[in-house]
C-alpha cells in the first residue's frame, strides 16, 4: 500500500522560503512514498487539493500533519495529525 503525507503549514511563509527548503521538509518523512506541503507559497490551495493529487497518484493511505512557521521562519511540527484515508 502506498502512503502519502500532507504537511499543512499555518502562517505566512518567510520571503526567503525556497524549493530547497520544501525538499528538505519532504525528506523528513522517509516512511511516505509521496509528501505534499501546503504553505502560502506552494502550488496547492488547500488540503483537499493536495489530497486529490495524492489519490490520483496512487496513494491509498494519506495522513495530514499540522505545522507552523516559527519566529525564525523554520517549520515546526505541532504533533497533530489526521488520517484522511486508508487503513
C-alpha positions, 0 to 999 in steps of 0.5 A, spaced: 500 500 500 502 506 498 502 512 503 502 519 502 503 525 507 500 532 507 504 537 511 499 543 512 503 549 514 499 555 518 502 562 517 505 566 512 511 563 509 518 567 510 520 571 503 526 567 503 522 560 503 525 556 497 524 549 493 530 547 497 527 548 503 520 544 501 525 538 499 528 538 505 521 538 509 519 532 504 525 528 506 523 528 513 518 523 512 522 517 509 516 512 511 511 516 505 512 514 498 509 521 496 509 528 501 505 534 499 506 541 503 501 546 503 504 553 505 502 560 502 507 559 497 506 552 494 502 550 488 496 547 492 490 551 495 488 547 500 488 540 503 483 537 499 487 539 493 493 536 495 489 530 497 486 529 490 493 529 487 495 524 492 489 519 490 490 520 483 497 518 484 496 512 487 496 513 494 491 509 498 493 511 505 494 519 506 495 522 513 495 530 514 500 533 519 499 540 522 505 545 522 507 552 523 512 557 521 516 559 527 519 566 529 525 564 525 521 562 519 523 554 520 517 549 520 515 546 526 511 540 527 505 541 532 504 533 533 497 533 530 495 529 525 489 526 521 488 520 517 484 522 511 484 515 508 486 508 508 487 503 513 
